[in-house]
């Protein structure tokens, strides 16, 4: 397995055991805990100048801060997505500046591409023949594309309510798909049953937090944001959150950027969830260390309808360690906020609207200052959720 010289190994977040990446393709072999990469900061040969010289190299330009060297990555030129000013929204919030990190500009229109690139690389290097995952939709399309690039097969387990675009493009990329009657937990059950089948012993899991590499890829988002702001750390980053890959990735990124001396501070990381499926918000409000499964998830924002997030405890850590908040937003408020950003020319998705609506709540609650720079993550291309946005406008009579 070809890894960077700066990678020390994989560390379990629960039992702290360290493992060789070549021997631990999934979770901790000792306790089943989530694994994260550990690095030797002194071995990372990365500076602001070296990054500027590799400006258009996508995720590969951060390879000294990642598990795999640039020439080993399975890549479709993901990353280097726009950071778009939203001055009208900033004025409404009463903050210094608002930027939208538009992850819809990734190859398959989703922020999942960042993590899938690394996870597909690891699967190929571990000798997998097929990758598999449960997904609300978009990550299945991403996995199919990157598996195709890596010469692997893929299988996505999706609920019936997953978007037509995600399901169709999963097949177009050559991926197999099991459409499961019901909601996302039913897709998870079907995935776990398939993974336990001896006939599928050569499958490699890309489920959230089942592999160390999806949250590793997610951290490149904050790397880019800080660089795009001329190495000024934003005051706040708002992550629409399902399993927690994005906010956990940004937490890892903030720690690593400080360890290698590229920045001195970390932004406040905020979790945004639909109020009708908000297990991280509920746990934060209760002061709990773990999330409890949401009993009756019922949100129009299907990408975020994850009642039992695999990274719930880690998302709570990210929020609390950085002085952030976990905030819920109603579907109507989220859709209206997305439409408002679109009126500024920014193609925000319904999923991105959850973050924008949460930012309004943060501002109203006095958690954003008048000089603050706020970054809203738009995790999915607006065009992938056009039916939800259009339906919202039709209900308004537009």
FENLINPE-V535420 format. One line per field, one symbol per residue. ss: DSSP state (H for helix, E for strand, - for the rest). burial: + if it has 16 or more other ideal C-beta (glycine too) atoms within 10 Angstrom, else -. A space follows every 10 residues. Layout:
BEGIN
ss->???
burial->???
END
This chain:
BEGIN
ss->------EEEE EE-----EE- HHH------- ----EEEEE- HHH----HHH HHH----HHH HHHHH----H HH-------- --EEE-HHHH HHH---EEEE EEHHH----E -HHHHHHHHH HHHHH----E EEEEE--HHH HHHHHHHHHH --EEEEEEE- ---HHHHHHH HH---EEEEE ---HHHHHHH HHHHH--HHH --EEE----- --HHHHHH-H HHHHHHHH-- -----EEEEE ----HHHHHH HHHHHHHHH- -------EEE EEEE----HH HHHHHH---- ---------- -HHH------ -HHHHHHHHH HH---EEEE- HHHHHHHHHH HHH------H HHHHHHHHHH HHHH------ --EEEEEE-E -HHHHHHHHH HHHHH---
burial->+-++-++-++ +++---+-+- +--+++++-- --+++++-+- ---+-+---- +-----++++ ++++++++++ -+++++-+++ +--+-+--++ --+-+-++++ ++++++++++ ++++++++++ ++++++-+-+ ++++++++++ ++++++++++ -++++++++- -++-+++-++ --+-+++--+ --++++++-+ +--++----- --++++++++ ++++++++++ ++++++++-- --++++++++ ++++++++++ ++++-++--+ -++--+++++ ++++++++++ ++++------ +--+--+-++ +++++++-++ +++++++++- -+-++++++- +-++++++++ ++---+++++ ++++++++++ +++---++-- -+++++++++ ++-++--++- -+------
END
